[in-house]
Amino acid sequence: MDADALIKLTKASLKEATVDAMDIIIPPKVKIEAVDEGKRGNHADALLIEENIEGKRLRVEDYSPTETTKRAQQDLNLADGETHVLNLFTATDADILASDDAAFLRLINDMSIPFTTPAALVVALVELGALDSKTALDKLEKLAPHISEAEHVATREALLEDHE
């Protein structure tokens, strides 16, 4: 999971349900972006993320760069955080990569890497039984300022279908 997705889930009060329902792994660079830099900026969400790391509910793992990520960083001028997330994904047996960066999502889609977004995770949490539809709809409204209108509408429609 990249820092952008993690921070948005935290701001929408969705991080706890996510770490309860899924094994979330982040590279050290994401920890630096979400926690260390967040604390320097006095962002309360950084403290919540740090609590999950300290409580071992959110794992921080590092892996040596793979050839895939070395090429991607050179050829596509990826930011450090994205490079580290891609590296962690390709070096492990992770099932899916979570991000909310449109350019990065296009890249990983082109690489045939399965991905999700914070909004799609709301639907997944309902499907996993980690949230009921009403709670998910409430949390989606907290997430709405941080996602596109189109994604908000599509996610809301998916949740309302599940609610019926």
URLIN-V315378 format. One record per helix or strand of 2 or more residues. SS is the DSSP state (2 for helix, 1 for strand). FROM is the first residue (numbers start at 1). TO is the last residue. If there is no record, write none. Layout:
ss-><SS	SS>
from-><FROM	FROM>
to-><TO	TO>
//
This chain:
ss-><2	2	1	2	2	1	2	2	1	2	1	2	2	2>
from-><3	15	25	28	44	59	67	80	97	102	115	118	133	149>
to-><11	21	26	40	54	60	76	91	98	110	116	127	146	163>
//
